[in-house]
């Protein structure tokens, strides 16, 4: 996993509430057995028409959208299924952060394991970001804050362990594997066996 | 100190290493259910790092999401004839992965192949007090047994395969108290749709729900599964119901249930899991269902729901509401009853069990599916299929003009060839009415099995109370 400390980018804004993972990546793209090239399927049914042509006006199709790393989305982003293909496709497309007032649990968990920062901000900050697509925003994971173009810093909550893993660029599997002795002890001493 | 809730008891029983400010808890998983779609990358990770599966005996494997619902006789020509190359390859990869890592697979031809959340309970692997995960968000279904079931991503599937543990922060708790007796024609699906309508699709975010009250106690296990199944549709981490005599009678004698003295000990432990009378919750919601009507969705998430006799809400000017009703081609302030139907789907981990199929058969018996409607009935597992056929339900379905298919997830998520065409409207017993979920451009109306059956006959969205 790549290390992330801080980055600056113009934002892409998707001002829709309750964007579910079926929109982020429709189920017919989940038949892959790898993660390669999965960014192509990101928002497939909103980005492309049935002939595969880009639908004008969809924020990801706008000139300059490629290369932007921050997605500002409506409330309750990532609800629905547990498919990790959702953060994989956002990450593969180039996003490194999703900013909203609320992000669904499983999506948030999956994102943190893939170097995609789920960032929760207050309603006023969110409303400003929604109203100002393309604003240059800095995400500073070290300081746990985003900085707006006017210099204003807004803190965001993030699990300390996940933050450390992303700052160091290590995945969480290593930490779990180091618990092998404790796990064996647990299995041998519990009062019932599954 | 107050008493403990069901969730707290199950949580504490599985903490291997407690959480601290710096690190999440190491949390033990008792049952890991896997399927072909969300596991290949996890098996690749094991292969690349040379790791074995720590407890293959605690893994339950099947194939359900992208499998065809027409009969398959082998994994080569017969599969390729009805499946696109990529899902066929994924299915074959699942067979290889299970063989390589020593995991028993309930594959084609096995009486317990079927939807992950149907087969766990049916073979008795789902038990009270267990922690149960699957790379599928509807793992909350298993909470009906007083287990803690939740969906995980593929990275976490890898974590469980390698260590039998996950890194977890303790969620908050929420009690949903359900009271009142359901009227005829109203069922468990209507309860959970009404709840999601009330608290919203994010009403349970960060919480584990415990469903309580006299109404819940009176439900059978399959109805309880329908309710817990859709907890995720309210954003909840999990949904649980305390084990009771109904739970125990369901599990008695099932293949993976404990036997002899171990059964007696297990029953004693299971019955001790119910929340203490003085347990506290972070949030409480009350729902009286004594006047509840059948519920139907009108929009593009399960919280956009109305009682079947009522109109779609007035346009509030909200952009997401407008986007939803435009997509659905319905009008704000107008009734949804009488809307023309193209397809009716009975199936999915929400409503594909015997209780559901019997309810549908009762309404279809002696009647015909309307000429404008294609009706698909897809049993949750091979053994549900066998049981339905033993009871002669398949004959009722076929006589009415419905298609009776092989087990699988099917049109719930359109990963195989069971898909809606662009613009088609489907009354579906599944769990998600997201845009394009059942096929690009398809429109989904979520409803109970009873409402689905009534709508199939009427050819329009219909009130099941007129058909019982």
Interface residues (C-beta under 8 A of the other chain):
Chain A: X15 X16 X17 X18 X20 X22 X23 X26 X27 X28 X30 X31 X32 X33 X34 X35 X45 X50 X74 X75 X76 X79 X80 X81 X82 X83 X84 X87 X102 X104 X105 X106 X109 X110 X113 X114 X159 X160 X161 X164 X171 X172 X173 X175 X176 X177 X179 X180 X182 X183 X186 X187 X190 X192 X194
Chain B: X13 X16 X17 X21 X22 X23 X24 X26 X28 X30 X31 X37 X38 X40 X41 X44 X45 X54 X58 X65 X66 X84 X86 X87 X89 X90 X93 X127 X129 X130 X135 X136 X137 X139 X150 X151 X152 X153 X154 X155 X156 X158 X159 X162 X163 X164 X165 X166 X167 X169 X201 X202 X205 X206 X232 X235 X237 X265 X266 X269 X301 X303 X319 X320 X323 X413 X414 X415 X422 X432 X434 X435 X436 X437 X440 X441
